[in-house]
Amino acid sequence: MTYQHFAYIYDQLMSDAPYDEWMTFAKDRIPEGSAILDVACGTATFTLKMASEGYKMTGVDLSEEMLSVAKQKADAAEENITFIKQNMQKLTGFHEMDAVTVFCDGMNYLMDEEEIRSAFLSIHEVLKEDGILLFDVHSSYKMESAFDHQVYAENDDDASYIWFASPGEYENSVIHDLTFFIKKHDGSYDRVDESHTQRTFDSSVYASLLDECGFDIVEISSEFGSKAPIHQTDRIFFHVKKRRK
């Protein structure tokens, strides 16, 4: 599968994602003009939105295909953004960043507390003193209600998909099995299969690990900073700062 196909699939799948709300959440908490490392940036839709608002953006992701597409999008938008393939648990080459963002459930690809701890420690090294970390995670409520043996589908002229969400091996985990049918120039279709595993933890687990790794919690909230009860929200949002020495 070429990265062009993957990008088309990903952006179609994420076409209804609340990128503007992520941007508003970040802008309300990160000073204008800040240098931001956007971790698990994907095809850089959020990264580009923040760059268009005057933020100095750098994107990091594990997927070379996603980063290739991200660069093409940035070039088309005439935005000067650097994209680098790195693991969020082993970030290198970044120093004194004003902020780090990990949105769209990027943290949920970490399968155990040790991986989360490694990511928090890595991000801690990247940030300046008082630097800001913003991220969101799936809630346990969402795991139980939205991802419990659910099937989602969309039929489009050029690409269609079927998405099965079923409980994973671990507590509060989900396996996303996706099958895409991509129309080729001759009218036939290529089948593309993707499988992703995600896991979440109680907000108290993230809070404890953040404290252990040198962060002070500013706010833990429901979706995009709302005041709704955390146990009834689909996503939980974290706003923390690197602790002063």
C-alpha positions as CSV (number, residue, x, y, z in Angstrom):
1,M,0.0,0.0,0.0
2,T,1.4,3.4,-0.9
3,Y,1.4,6.3,1.5
4,Q,-0.9,8.2,-0.9
5,H,-3.5,5.5,-0.4
6,F,-3.0,5.5,3.4
7,A,-3.3,9.2,3.6
8,Y,-6.5,9.2,1.6
9,I,-7.9,6.6,3.9
10,Y,-6.8,8.3,7.1
11,D,-8.0,11.7,6.2
12,Q,-11.4,10.2,5.0
13,L,-11.7,8.3,8.3
14,M,-10.9,11.5,10.3
15,S,-13.0,13.8,8.2
16,D,-15.4,14.5,11.0
17,A,-12.7,14.7,13.7
18,P,-13.0,17.9,15.9
19,Y,-9.7,19.4,14.8
20,D,-11.0,23.0,15.3
21,E,-11.9,22.1,18.9
22,W,-8.4,20.7,19.5
23,M,-7.0,23.8,18.1
24,T,-9.1,26.1,20.3
25,F,-8.3,24.0,23.4
26,A,-4.5,24.4,22.6
27,K,-4.7,28.1,21.8
28,D,-6.5,28.8,25.0
29,R,-3.6,27.2,27.0
30,I,-0.4,27.8,24.9
31,P,0.9,31.4,24.4
32,E,0.8,32.8,20.9
33,G,3.9,32.1,18.9
34,S,5.2,29.3,21.1
35,A,7.4,26.5,19.7
36,I,5.3,23.3,19.8
37,L,6.3,19.7,19.3
38,D,3.2,17.9,18.0
39,V,3.7,14.2,18.8
40,A,1.8,11.5,16.9
41,C,1.0,14.2,14.4
42,G,-0.4,11.8,11.7
43,T,-1.0,13.6,8.4
44,A,-0.6,16.9,10.3
45,T,-4.1,18.4,10.0
46,F,-3.9,19.8,13.6
47,T,-0.2,20.7,13.1
48,L,-1.1,22.8,10.1
49,K,-4.0,24.5,11.8
50,M,-1.7,25.6,14.6
51,A,1.0,26.7,12.2
52,S,-1.6,28.9,10.4
53,E,-2.2,30.6,13.7
54,G,1.4,31.6,14.1
55,Y,2.8,28.8,16.2
56,K,6.2,27.3,15.4
57,M,5.3,23.7,14.8
58,T,7.4,20.5,14.5
59,G,5.7,17.2,13.9
60,V,6.7,13.7,15.1
61,D,5.2,10.4,14.2
62,L,6.2,6.7,13.9
63,S,4.9,6.3,10.4
64,E,7.0,7.3,7.5
65,E,4.0,7.2,5.2
66,M,2.0,9.6,7.4
67,L,5.0,11.9,7.6
68,S,5.4,11.9,3.9
69,V,1.8,13.0,3.4
70,A,2.1,15.5,6.2
71,K,5.1,17.1,4.4
72,Q,3.2,17.2,1.1
73,K,0.3,19.0,2.9
74,A,2.6,21.5,4.6
75,D,4.4,22.3,1.3
76,A,1.0,22.8,-0.4
77,A,0.0,25.2,2.4
78,E,3.4,26.9,2.2
79,E,4.0,26.2,5.9
80,N,7.6,25.7,7.0
81,I,7.2,22.7,9.3
82,T,9.8,20.0,10.1
83,F,8.6,16.4,10.3
84,I,10.6,13.7,12.0
85,K,10.1,10.0,12.5
86,Q,10.5,9.3,16.2
87,N,8.9,7.2,19.0
88,M,7.3,9.3,21.7
89,Q,9.1,7.2,24.3
90,K,12.5,8.1,22.8
91,L,12.3,11.7,21.6
92,T,15.8,13.1,20.8
93,G,17.2,16.4,19.4
94,F,14.6,18.7,20.9
95,H,15.3,21.1,23.7
96,E,13.5,23.9,25.5
97,M,10.3,23.5,23.7
98,D,7.4,25.7,24.9
99,A,4.8,23.0,24.6
100,V,4.1,19.4,23.5
101,T,0.7,18.2,22.2
102,V,-0.4,14.6,21.8
103,F,-4.0,14.8,20.6
104,C,-6.4,12.4,18.8
105,D,-5.8,9.6,21.3
106,G,-2.1,9.2,20.5
107,M,-1.4,8.3,24.1
108,N,-3.8,5.4,23.8
109,Y,-1.3,3.5,21.6
110,L,0.8,2.9,24.8
111,M,-0.1,-0.5,26.2
112,D,1.1,-0.4,29.8
113,E,2.2,2.0,32.5
114,E,5.9,1.6,31.8
115,E,5.4,2.8,28.2
116,I,3.4,5.7,29.5
117,R,6.1,6.5,32.0
118,S,8.7,6.4,29.3
119,A,6.7,8.8,27.1
120,F,6.2,11.2,30.0
121,L,9.9,11.2,30.9
122,S,10.9,11.7,27.2
123,I,8.5,14.6,26.9
124,H,9.8,16.1,30.1
125,E,13.3,16.2,28.7
126,V,12.0,18.0,25.6
127,L,10.2,20.8,27.5
128,K,11.6,24.0,29.0
129,E,10.9,24.7,32.7
130,D,7.2,25.4,33.0
131,G,6.7,24.0,29.5
132,I,3.2,22.8,28.7
133,L,2.0,19.3,27.9
134,L,-1.5,18.9,26.5
135,F,-3.0,15.5,25.6
136,D,-6.2,13.5,25.5
137,V,-7.1,9.9,26.0
138,H,-10.2,7.7,25.5
139,S,-12.3,7.3,28.7
140,S,-13.3,4.0,30.1
141,Y,-16.8,5.0,29.4
142,K,-16.0,5.3,25.7
143,M,-14.3,1.9,25.7
144,E,-17.4,0.3,27.1
145,S,-20.0,2.2,25.1
146,A,-18.6,3.1,21.7
147,F,-16.1,0.3,21.2
148,D,-17.9,-2.8,22.6
149,H,-18.4,-5.0,19.5
150,Q,-19.5,-2.0,17.4
151,V,-19.4,-1.9,13.6
152,Y,-19.0,1.4,11.6
153,A,-19.2,1.7,7.9
154,E,-19.1,4.3,5.1
155,N,-19.7,4.0,1.4
156,D,-18.1,6.5,-0.9
157,D,-17.6,6.5,-4.7
158,D,-13.8,6.4,-4.4
159,A,-13.3,4.6,-1.1
160,S,-15.4,2.7,1.4
161,Y,-14.6,1.1,4.7
162,I,-15.9,-1.2,7.4
163,W,-14.6,-0.7,10.9
164,F,-15.0,-3.4,13.6
165,A,-14.3,-2.3,17.2
166,S,-14.0,-5.2,19.7
167,P,-12.5,-5.5,23.2
168,G,-8.8,-6.2,23.4
169,E,-6.7,-8.5,25.4
170,Y,-6.1,-6.0,28.2
171,E,-8.6,-4.2,30.5
172,N,-9.9,-1.1,28.9
173,S,-8.4,-1.9,25.5
174,V,-9.9,-2.1,22.0
175,I,-8.9,-3.7,18.7
176,H,-9.8,-1.7,15.7
177,D,-10.0,-3.9,12.6
178,L,-10.6,-1.8,9.4
179,T,-11.1,-2.9,5.9
180,F,-11.0,-0.3,3.1
181,F,-11.9,-0.7,-0.6
182,I,-10.0,1.8,-2.7
183,K,-11.1,2.5,-6.3
184,K,-8.4,2.3,-8.9
185,H,-8.2,4.1,-12.3
186,D,-9.6,1.0,-14.1
187,G,-12.7,1.0,-11.9
188,S,-11.7,-2.1,-9.9
189,Y,-10.9,-1.9,-6.1
190,D,-7.9,-2.6,-3.9
191,R,-8.7,-4.0,-0.5
192,V,-6.6,-2.6,2.3
193,D,-6.7,-4.1,5.9
194,E,-5.5,-2.2,9.0
195,S,-5.5,-3.3,12.6
196,H,-4.8,-1.0,15.6
197,T,-4.9,-1.7,19.3
198,Q,-5.5,1.0,21.8
199,R,-5.7,1.0,25.6
200,T,-6.7,3.6,28.3
201,F,-6.3,3.9,32.0
202,D,-8.1,5.7,34.8
203,S,-7.3,9.4,35.0
204,S,-5.7,8.7,38.4
205,V,-3.1,6.5,36.8
206,Y,-2.1,9.2,34.3
207,A,-2.1,11.7,37.1
208,S,0.2,9.6,39.3
209,L,2.6,8.9,36.5
210,L,2.7,12.6,35.5
211,D,3.6,13.5,39.1
212,E,6.3,10.9,39.2
213,C,7.8,12.1,36.0
214,G,8.1,15.8,37.1
215,F,4.8,17.4,36.0
216,D,2.4,19.6,37.9
217,I,-1.3,19.1,36.9
218,V,-3.1,22.3,35.9
219,E,-6.3,20.7,34.8
220,I,-7.9,17.3,34.1
221,S,-11.2,17.8,32.3
222,S,-13.9,16.3,30.1
223,E,-13.9,16.9,26.4
224,F,-12.1,20.1,25.4
225,G,-12.1,21.4,28.9
226,S,-15.8,21.1,29.5
227,K,-17.2,20.8,33.0
228,A,-19.1,17.6,32.3
229,P,-18.4,14.7,34.7
230,I,-15.3,12.8,33.6
231,H,-17.0,9.4,34.0
232,Q,-19.6,10.4,31.3
233,T,-17.3,11.8,28.7
234,D,-15.7,10.2,25.6
235,R,-12.3,11.8,26.0
236,I,-10.4,13.0,29.0
237,F,-8.1,16.0,28.6
238,F,-4.9,16.8,30.5
239,H,-3.2,20.2,30.9
240,V,0.1,19.9,32.8
241,K,3.3,21.8,33.2
242,K,6.9,20.8,33.7
243,R,7.7,21.3,37.4
244,R,10.1,24.0,38.4
245,K,13.3,22.7,39.9
